[in-house]
């Protein structure tokens, strides 16, 4: 946090949250998606194995 404040003061820039400003339920959904993606990558699953079809 100190690095963020230091850069804001020295460079005169505003802090931009990389994930934007989200509600708690939105943050939880993003976390869930990240955990699922890690599991998919870990086990090397494909769309066919997951029965995922794109429309």
MOPAC internal coordinates of N, CA, C and O (Angstrom, degrees):
PM7 1SCF
backbone

  N    0.0000 0     0.00 0     0.00 0    0    0    0
  C    1.4403 1     0.00 0     0.00 0    1    0    0
  C    1.5290 1   110.19 1     0.00 0    2    1    0
  O    1.2310 1   121.27 1   144.30 1    3    2    1
  N    1.3164 1   115.18 1   -35.70 1    3    2    1
  C    1.4612 1   118.86 1   179.54 1    5    3    2
  C    1.5265 1   110.75 1   -63.41 1    6    5    3
  O    1.2310 1   120.27 1   143.67 1    7    6    5
  N    1.3289 1   117.08 1   -36.33 1    7    6    5
  C    1.4631 1   120.78 1   179.05 1    9    7    6
  C    1.5222 1   110.34 1   -64.37 1   10    9    7
  O    1.2310 1   120.53 1   139.25 1   11   10    9
  N    1.3078 1   116.59 1   -40.75 1   11   10    9
  C    1.4671 1   120.70 1   178.68 1   13   11   10
  C    1.5208 1   110.29 1   -61.88 1   14   13   11
  O    1.2310 1   120.74 1   131.29 1   15   14   13
  N    1.3315 1   116.20 1   -48.71 1   15   14   13
  C    1.4697 1   120.89 1  -179.61 1   17   15   14
  C    1.5197 1   110.11 1   -62.71 1   18   17   15
  O    1.2310 1   120.08 1   136.53 1   19   18   17
  N    1.3346 1   117.44 1   -43.47 1   19   18   17
  C    1.4671 1   120.81 1   179.89 1   21   19   18
  C    1.5322 1   110.86 1   -59.37 1   22   21   19
  O    1.2310 1   120.28 1   133.32 1   23   22   21
  N    1.3234 1   117.07 1   -46.68 1   23   22   21
  C    1.4621 1   120.16 1   179.41 1   25   23   22
  C    1.5230 1   111.67 1   -64.91 1   26   25   23
  O    1.2310 1   120.17 1   143.96 1   27   26   25
  N    1.3094 1   117.27 1   -36.04 1   27   26   25
  C    1.4626 1   120.32 1   178.48 1   29   27   26
  C    1.5244 1   110.32 1   -64.87 1   30   29   27
  O    1.2310 1   120.29 1   137.85 1   31   30   29
  N    1.3249 1   117.04 1   -42.15 1   31   30   29
  C    1.4589 1   121.10 1  -177.82 1   33   31   30
  C    1.5288 1   111.11 1   -72.13 1   34   33   31
  O    1.2310 1   120.38 1   132.47 1   35   34   33
  N    1.3287 1   116.87 1   -47.53 1   35   34   33
  C    1.4619 1   119.59 1  -174.90 1   37   35   34
  C    1.5260 1   112.84 1   -73.94 1   38   37   35
  O    1.2310 1   120.30 1   144.29 1   39   38   37
  N    1.3273 1   117.03 1   -35.71 1   39   38   37
  C    1.4669 1   120.17 1  -177.80 1   41   39   38
  C    1.5226 1   112.89 1   -95.81 1   42   41   39
  O    1.2310 1   120.84 1   168.46 1   43   42   41
  N    1.3211 1   116.00 1   -11.54 1   43   42   41
  C    1.4610 1   120.05 1   179.71 1   45   43   42
  C    1.5190 1   113.42 1    67.61 1   46   45   43
  O    1.2310 1   120.65 1  -147.84 1   47   46   45
  N    1.3372 1   116.37 1    32.16 1   47   46   45
  C    1.4655 1   120.06 1  -179.88 1   49   47   46
  C    1.5129 1   110.61 1  -106.26 1   50   49   47
  O    1.2310 1   121.18 1   -18.84 1   51   50   49
  N    1.3194 1   115.34 1   161.16 1   51   50   49
  C    1.4554 1   121.09 1   176.93 1   53   51   50
  C    1.5171 1   108.75 1   -92.79 1   54   53   51
  O    1.2310 1   120.56 1   -28.01 1   55   54   53
  N    1.3124 1   116.53 1   151.99 1   55   54   53
  C    1.4631 1   121.41 1   177.85 1   57   55   54
  C    1.5219 1   108.86 1   -77.47 1   58   57   55
  O    1.2310 1   121.30 1   -49.19 1   59   58   57
  N    1.3143 1   115.11 1   130.81 1   59   58   57
  C    1.4584 1   121.05 1   176.18 1   61   59   58
  C    1.5178 1   107.56 1  -117.72 1   62   61   59
  O    1.2310 1   120.86 1   -64.30 1   63   62   61
  N    1.3113 1   115.95 1   115.70 1   63   62   61
  C    1.4548 1   121.51 1   179.60 1   65   63   62
  C    1.5283 1   108.90 1   -67.60 1   66   65   63
  O    1.2310 1   119.34 1   -56.97 1   67   66   65
  N    1.3431 1   118.86 1   123.03 1   67   66   65
  C    1.4611 1   120.60 1  -176.11 1   69   67   66
  C    1.5218 1   113.67 1   -62.76 1   70   69   67
  O    1.2310 1   119.68 1   150.86 1   71   70   69
  N    1.3142 1   118.22 1   -29.14 1   71   70   69
  C    1.4631 1   120.83 1   179.30 1   73   71   70
  C    1.5215 1   111.74 1   -96.27 1   74   73   71
  O    1.2310 1   120.03 1  -178.17 1   75   74   73
  N    1.3036 1   117.55 1     1.83 1   75   74   73
  C    1.4559 1   119.89 1  -177.39 1   77   75   74
  C    1.5186 1   109.77 1    74.85 1   78   77   75
  O    1.2310 1   120.92 1     5.47 1   79   78   77
  N    1.2775 1   115.85 1  -174.53 1   79   78   77
  C    1.4499 1   120.39 1   179.88 1   81   79   78
  C    1.5182 1   107.98 1  -101.39 1   82   81   79
  O    1.2310 1   121.28 1   -68.73 1   83   82   81
  N    1.3308 1   115.16 1   111.27 1   83   82   81
  C    1.4529 1   121.45 1  -174.64 1   85   83   82
  C    1.5207 1   110.10 1  -118.35 1   86   85   83
  O    1.2310 1   121.37 1   -26.14 1   87   86   85
  N    1.3094 1   114.99 1   153.86 1   87   86   85
  C    1.4513 1   120.59 1   172.87 1   89   87   86
  C    1.5238 1   108.65 1   -76.84 1   90   89   87
  O    1.2310 1   120.15 1   -17.55 1   91   90   89
  N    1.3177 1   117.31 1   162.45 1   91   90   89
  C    1.4528 1   122.48 1  -175.80 1   93   91   90
  C    1.5279 1   111.80 1   -57.24 1   94   93   91
  O    1.2310 1   119.81 1   136.89 1   95   94   93
  N    1.3224 1   117.97 1   -43.11 1   95   94   93
  C    1.4674 1   119.21 1  -178.88 1   97   95   94
  C    1.5247 1   111.44 1   -66.16 1   98   97   95
  O    1.2310 1   119.96 1   147.68 1   99   98   97
  N    1.3230 1   117.68 1   -32.32 1   99   98   97
  C    1.4613 1   121.01 1   177.04 1  101   99   98
  C    1.5248 1   110.30 1   -68.57 1  102  101   99
  O    1.2310 1   120.27 1   140.74 1  103  102  101
  N    1.3371 1   117.09 1   -39.26 1  103  102  101
  C    1.4568 1   120.98 1   178.16 1  105  103  102
  C    1.5277 1   110.12 1   -64.65 1  106  105  103
  O    1.2310 1   120.51 1   139.58 1  107  106  105
  N    1.3258 1   116.62 1   -40.42 1  107  106  105
  C    1.4608 1   120.26 1   179.13 1  109  107  106
  C    1.5201 1   111.27 1   -63.67 1  110  109  107
  O    1.2310 1   120.41 1   139.54 1  111  110  109
  N    1.3301 1   116.81 1   -40.46 1  111  110  109
  C    1.4640 1   120.42 1   178.55 1  113  111  110
  C    1.5228 1   110.83 1   -63.36 1  114  113  111
  O    1.2310 1   120.22 1   137.82 1  115  114  113
  N    1.3465 1   117.19 1   -42.18 1  115  114  113
  C    1.4584 1   120.24 1   178.30 1  117  115  114
  C    1.5285 1   111.11 1   -62.40 1  118  117  115
  O    1.2310 1   120.74 1   139.11 1  119  118  117
  N    1.3269 1   116.19 1   -40.89 1  119  118  117
  C    1.4597 1   120.24 1   177.87 1  121  119  118
  C    1.5128 1   111.98 1   -63.66 1  122  121  119
  O    1.2310 1   120.63 1   139.88 1  123  122  121
  N    1.3216 1   116.40 1   -40.12 1  123  122  121
  C    1.4598 1   121.21 1   178.60 1  125  123  122
  C    1.5197 1   110.61 1   -64.38 1  126  125  123
  O    1.2310 1   120.43 1   136.66 1  127  126  125
  N    1.3158 1   116.79 1   -43.34 1  127  126  125
  C    1.4633 1   120.78 1   178.79 1  129  127  126
  C    1.5238 1   110.42 1   -61.45 1  130  129  127
  O    1.2310 1   120.16 1   138.09 1  131  130  129
  N    1.3288 1   117.30 1   -41.91 1  131  130  129
  C    1.4596 1   120.98 1   179.56 1  133  131  130
  C    1.5284 1   110.84 1   -63.53 1  134  133  131
  O    1.2310 1   120.33 1   137.29 1  135  134  133
  N    1.3413 1   116.97 1   -42.71 1  135  134  133
  C    1.4617 1   119.92 1   179.90 1  137  135  134
  C    1.5223 1   111.31 1   -65.56 1  138  137  135
  O    1.2310 1   120.11 1   139.04 1  139  138  137
  N    1.3316 1   117.39 1   -40.96 1  139  138  137
  C    1.4606 1   120.66 1   178.29 1  141  139  138
  C    1.5212 1   110.33 1   -64.21 1  142  141  139
  O    1.2310 1   120.22 1   137.24 1  143  142  141
  N    1.3322 1   117.19 1   -42.76 1  143  142  141
  C    1.4671 1   120.63 1   179.84 1  145  143  142
  C    1.5263 1   110.92 1   -61.92 1  146  145  143
  O    1.2310 1   120.19 1   140.63 1  147  146  145
  N    1.3333 1   117.24 1   -39.37 1  147  146  145
  C    1.4641 1   120.21 1   177.60 1  149  147  146
  C    1.5176 1   111.08 1   -62.24 1  150  149  147
  O    1.2310 1   120.46 1   139.24 1  151  150  149
  N    1.3400 1   116.73 1   -40.76 1  151  150  149
  C    1.4556 1   120.03 1   179.25 1  153  151  150
  C    1.5237 1   111.16 1   -66.36 1  154  153  151
  O    1.2310 1   120.34 1   139.96 1  155  154  153
  N    1.3283 1   116.96 1   -40.04 1  155  154  153
  C    1.4630 1   121.41 1   178.10 1  157  155  154
  C    1.5219 1   109.44 1   -61.44 1  158  157  155
  O    1.2310 1   120.42 1   134.20 1  159  158  157
  N    1.3299 1   116.81 1   -45.80 1  159  158  157
  C    1.4578 1   121.21 1   179.75 1  161  159  158
  C    1.5294 1   111.35 1   -66.11 1  162  161  159
  O    1.2310 1   120.55 1   140.86 1  163  162  161
  N    1.3170 1   116.56 1   -39.14 1  163  162  161
  C    1.4617 1   121.71 1  -177.59 1  165  163  162
  C    1.5206 1   111.10 1   -61.58 1  166  165  163
  O    1.2310 1   120.56 1   136.94 1  167  166  165
  N    1.3236 1   116.53 1   -43.06 1  167  166  165
  C    1.4547 1   120.40 1  -176.51 1  169  167  166
  C    1.5242 1   112.65 1   -95.12 1  170  169  167
  O    1.2310 1   119.56 1   178.64 1  171  170  169
  N    1.3238 1   118.44 1    -1.36 1  171  170  169
  C    1.4527 1   122.17 1   176.63 1  173  171  170
  C    1.5168 1   113.39 1    64.17 1  174  173  171
  O    1.2310 1   120.43 1  -141.53 1  175  174  173
  N    1.3167 1   116.78 1    38.47 1  175  174  173
  C    1.4560 1   120.79 1  -178.71 1  177  175  174
  C    1.5228 1   110.93 1   -77.03 1  178  177  175
  O    1.2310 1   120.69 1   -30.23 1  179  178  177
  N    1.3181 1   116.29 1   149.77 1  179  178  177
  C    1.4640 1   122.17 1   178.51 1  181  179  178
  C    1.5236 1   109.56 1  -110.45 1  182  181  179
  O    1.2310 1   120.69 1   -12.03 1  183  182  181
  N    1.3330 1   116.29 1   167.97 1  183  182  181
  C    1.4664 1   120.97 1   177.94 1  185  183  182
  C    1.5257 1   110.89 1   -60.06 1  186  185  183
  O    1.2310 1   120.30 1   142.59 1  187  186  185
  N    1.3222 1   117.04 1   -37.41 1  187  186  185
  C    1.4628 1   120.51 1   179.87 1  189  187  186
  C    1.5274 1   110.78 1   -63.70 1  190  189  187
  O    1.2310 1   120.59 1   138.68 1  191  190  189
  N    1.3251 1   116.47 1   -41.32 1  191  190  189
  C    1.4618 1   120.41 1   179.60 1  193  191  190
  C    1.5285 1   111.53 1   -67.99 1  194  193  191
  O    1.2310 1   120.79 1   149.18 1  195  194  193
  N    1.3071 1   116.09 1   -30.82 1  195  194  193
  C    1.4645 1   120.35 1   179.83 1  197  195  194
  C    1.5242 1   112.45 1   -89.68 1  198  197  195
  O    1.2310 1   120.17 1   176.80 1  199  198  197
  N    1.3264 1   117.29 1    -3.20 1  199  198  197
  C    1.4717 1   123.06 1  -176.57 1  201  199  198
  C    1.5196 1   111.78 1    58.92 1  202  201  199
  O    1.2310 1   120.80 1  -137.44 1  203  202  201
  N    1.3256 1   116.07 1    42.56 1  203  202  201
  C    1.4586 1   121.70 1   178.40 1  205  203  202
  C    1.5217 1   108.49 1   -99.30 1  206  205  203
  O    1.2310 1   120.85 1   -52.44 1  207  206  205
  N    1.3168 1   115.98 1   127.56 1  207  206  205
  C    1.4519 1   120.67 1   175.94 1  209  207  206
  C    1.5115 1   108.51 1  -121.20 1  210  209  207
  O    1.2310 1   120.55 1   -37.68 1  211  210  209
  N    1.3170 1   116.55 1   142.32 1  211  210  209
  C    1.4578 1   120.06 1   177.87 1  213  211  210
  C    1.5163 1   108.09 1   -96.00 1  214  213  211
  O    1.2310 1   121.17 1   -37.40 1  215  214  213
  N    1.3289 1   115.37 1   142.60 1  215  214  213
  C    1.4650 1   119.53 1  -178.65 1  217  215  214
  C    1.5016 1   110.75 1  -110.64 1  218  217  215
  O    1.2310 1   120.10 1   180.00 1  219  218  217

